[in-house]
Amino acid sequence: MVEFPEVRLKAEHELAGKKLSELKGNGVSLLACDYDGTIFDRTNPNLGHKDSMDLAFLADEKGIAFAVISARGATLDYEITRLVPEMCRTKGQKMTLYKSSGNGMDLRKIDFDRSGITNEEVLYDNSMSLEEAMEVAEAYNKLRVSNPDPNAVKFFRKYLDSLQGFISQDFLDLARLFDGKLFAENVKVSVVLPTDPKERLVLVLKLRSELGNNFSVGQTDLPFADITKKMSTDGKQLAAEKIMETLGIEPKNMGCFGDSPEGNDKGLLTFPYSFTNNQGMSKMDINHPPFVLPISGDKIETVHRALKFLTSE
C-alpha cells in the first residue's frame, strides 16, 4: 500500500501534539534548544535574539532550566552578554542559562542579573588548540571556494572587530586572514560555502575526507560548515546529558528542539521528547523521536508556540 507524504505528515503532526501534552503532563524540568533555525531567525526581526531570550526568561520564571545547545560560540556570547542584563533590569528578575557552543564542545552555566554575568561555571570544555584551527584553515584553503555565500561572509565580517575579549587574539588574527570566509574561535572553526546546497554537499564531503578522523564537520541548511574536534559521542547529546546529570533530571522531564534532525541536531533529538520543525526529514517509524511539529506560519514561530505551551500553567 502506498502511503502519501501528506498523510504521513498529518500523522506526524498529530503525534507531536500528543507528545507535547504528554511531556507537559510529566512535568517539564529542562528545555534544551538549538538556536539558529529553531528559536532564532536572523532574517525576521520578530524572532530575534530578544525573542529567543524571552523564552529562557519565561522558563526560568517557571522553575524550568533552559539550555541553548548551538553551533554558535562567541557570536552568540556577544549578543546575549549585551542583551540579557538589560532584560533582567526591564523584567525585574535574574536569569540562569545553560549554554553549549560549537555543537556541544563546551558547556557553561551562566547566571545573569541587571549588572551582567554574576557567575559562570564551566561544566566541561573540549576547545580547539590554535594548531588544530590552523589545520582546518589549511584544509579549507585547499577547497578553493570561489563563490562563498555573500550573506554568510557578511555575517562573519560583522563580528571580526567586535569580539575582542570573547575570542583568543590568535584565533581572531587567523579569522581576519580570510575576511569573513572563515571564522575561527576556541570551540570551532566555521567556513563559508556556496549558496547552492548541492555544491555545499560536495565540498563538505571533500572537507571531511581532507580532515580525517580527528575532526567533525557539521552541516545544516545554512551555507557554512562548523568544524570541531572529534569526540567519542555526539556533542549536543553529551551537553544535554550533562545538564540532566547536573540537575538530577530524567529524560521524561526534558524537551529538546532542533531544526536539523539529520544534521548537527541529530544527537540532541534522540531523547524521548524531542521535536523538530523540519518537515522534510525521513523516518522509518513515526513513533520514534524526533516528532515533527505542525507548521502554522513561520517554522521558528512554531517552536516558540510549543515552548510557550510547555511553560504555561
N, C-alpha and C positions, 0 to 999 in steps of 0.2 A: 504494500500500500504506500502510495506516495504521500509524504507529509509536506504541505505547502509551508514556506517560510513564515508567512503571516500568521498561520495557525499556531505554529510552534512558538513564535514570538509572543502571541497573546497568552499562551500557557505560561511562558516565562514571566511575563508581567504579573499575571495573577499570583504565581508562586512567590514572586518578590514581595508583593504586598502582604501575603500571609507570613512570610519570614520576618518582615519588619515588625509586624504585630506580635509575632512570637518572641522576638528579641526584646521588644518593649515589655512584654509580659514577664520575661525572665528577670528584668531589672538591668538597665544599662549602667555599666561601671566605667567603660572605656570606649571612646570613638577614635579610630585610627584612620587617617585620610591621606591619600596622595594629594598633591597641591595643584599643579598646572593641569587643566583639563578636567579636574574633579571638583574642587571647590573654588578655584580661581581661574578667571578668564582674562587674559591680558588685552583682549580686543573689546571687552564690554565694560564700560565704566560702572555699570550697576552690579558687577560681580568682581570687584577689585579686591585689593588687599584688605581694606577695612571690612568689606562684607564677609570675607573669609575669616578674619579675626573675630568678627561679631559671633560667629558660630562657636569659637573657642570660649569667648566670654559667656555665652549662653549655657554651654555645657558646664563650665566651671561653677557658674552660679547655682546649677542644679546638683553639684557634687559629683559630676561626671568628668573623669580625666579626658583630656583632648590631646591627641598626638598628630602632628604633621610629619609624615614619613615620605620624603620627597627626594627627587634627584637634585633639587636646588640646595646650594650651600650658602655662600656668603651673599649672593644676590638677594636671598630671602632674609637672611640675618639683618642686612642693611635696612630693608623695608620695615620689618616688624620692630626693630630696635628704635626706629624713629616714630612709628605709629602707635604701638601698644601703650607706652606710658601716657600719651595724650588721651587714649581711650580710657585708661584707668582713671584719669582725672575727671573726664566727662561723665563716666558711668559711676564714679564714686566707689570703685571696687578694685581689689587686687586680682591678678590672674596668673595661673600656672599653666605652662605649655610644655609638653614633651615634643622635642624636635629632633628628627633624624635627617641627616644630609647625605648626599651622594648615593642615593638608593640604599640607605642602611649602613653606610660606612662608619657613622658615629651616632651617638645618642646622648642627648642632654636633657635635663630637667631644668627649666628656666622659670624663675619667679619674678614677676613684674609688679611694680606699683607706679604711682604717678611720677616718681623720681627716676625711674628707669629699671634696670635689672638689679634686683636686690640679692639674688643668689643664683648661681649657675653650677649645677652638679653634672660632671661628665660620667655617664654610666658605662660607656666604652668608646674606644677610638681606634679606628683602623686606617688612619690617614696615609696618604702617599708621601714618599720622600721626593725631594726635588729631582733626584736622578731618575726615579720612576716616571715623573711627569715629563721629563725631557725625552725619555724613551718613547712615550706616547706621542709627543710632538714630532719626533723624527718619523714615526710610522705614518702620521697624518700627512706630513710633507711628501712622503712617497706616493700618496694617492693623487697628488697634483689636481686638487679640486678647482676647476676653472670657473665654476658657476655656483658658488655658495649662495644659499638663500639670502637675499639682501636684508629682509626684515630681521632675520636671526643675527646677522652681522651687526646690524644697527643696535639690537638689543644688548649684545655684549659690549659694544663700543661705549654704550651709555654708562656702563659700570666701571670702565677702566680707570677713571680718575676719581671715583667716589668711594672706593673700597679700602682706602688706607686704614689700617687697624683691624680690618676684617679678614685680610689675607696676608700671609707672609710676603715680604717685599720681593723675595726671589721669584715667587710664583707670579706676582704681578708683572715683574720685569719680563718673564717668559711670555706671558699673555700679550704684552704690548708689542712684542715682535711680530705678532700675527694680525694686529689691527682689527680685532673683532672676529676673526675666523676661528680662533682657538682661545678658550678661556681656561686658565689653569688656577686651581685653588687646592687647598690641602687635602680635601676629601676626594677630589675627582678632577678630571680634565674633560671639558666639553668641546666638541669640534662641530663646526657648521658644515652641513651637507647640502646638496642641491634641493630645490623645491619639489621636484618630481619624485614621488615615492619609489618608483621602480629604480631610478638612478641611485637613490639613497640605499636601497637594499643591496645593490651590487657593491657599493662602497663599504657598507657595514660588514659584509662578508669578507671583503678584502682586508679590512682593518682587523677583524678577528683572526684571520689567518696570519697576518703580519705580526700581531702582538702575542700570539701563542697562548699558553695556559696560565700565565701569571696575571692576566687582566680580564675583566668582564666589560663587554661593550653593550651598554643598554640602549634599547631602541624604543621610541614611542611614535606617535603620529606627527610629531613635530620635526622640523628639518635640521636636527642635530643629533649627535650621539654622545652619551656620557660614559666615560671610561673610568673604571675604578679598579682597585686591587681585587684579585680573585679571593673569595672566601670559601670556606668549606660548606656554607649554607647560604641560601638566598638572604641578601642583606635586609630587605624590607621585612621579611618574615622574622628574621632574628630580632630586629628592632621591636616589633610587636610582641614577640615572646618575652623579651627582656622587660618591657613595661609591665606585662601581665605578672611576671615573676616578682618585680619590684613592689607592685601594689597588691599582690596576692589575689589576682583576678582570674576567673575561669573563662575559657573560650565562649561559654554560653552567655556571658555578660559583656562581650565585646562586639562592636560593629565595625567592619572595615569597608572602605570605599576607595575605588580606583577606576581610572578610565582606560587602562591598558592591561587587560587580563591575560593577554598573550604576549605581553612585553614586560616592561620593568615593574608592573604591579602583580605579576603572576604569583609571587610568594606571599605578598600581603593578602591576596584574595583566596587563599587556601583555607582560611578559617571558617567554621560552621556558618557564621552570619556575615558573609562577605557579599558586597553588592557592587555592580558596575553600571555606568551609564552608557557603555559601549553596546550598540545594538547589533554589531556585526560579528560578534565572537561565535565560534563554533564549539558546541559541547556534545559529548556523547550521551549525557544524561542530564536533563534539566533539573533533576533533584539534587545535583551536586553544585556546590558554590563555584564561582560567584553567581548570584541571582541578578537577572537583568531588570533594571528599573524601567518602568514605562516613562517615555519622554513626553512631556507636555510643555511645549515652548522650548526653552533653552535647555540643553542637556546638563549643563552645570547647575542651573537653577533647580533642576530635578533633584540633584543630590542635596542641595540646600533644603528643599522641602522635606526630604527624607530625614535629614539630621534634625530639623526643627520638630518633626513629628516625634522622633526618639527622645528629644529633650523636653517635650511638653508634658503637662500634668496628665 
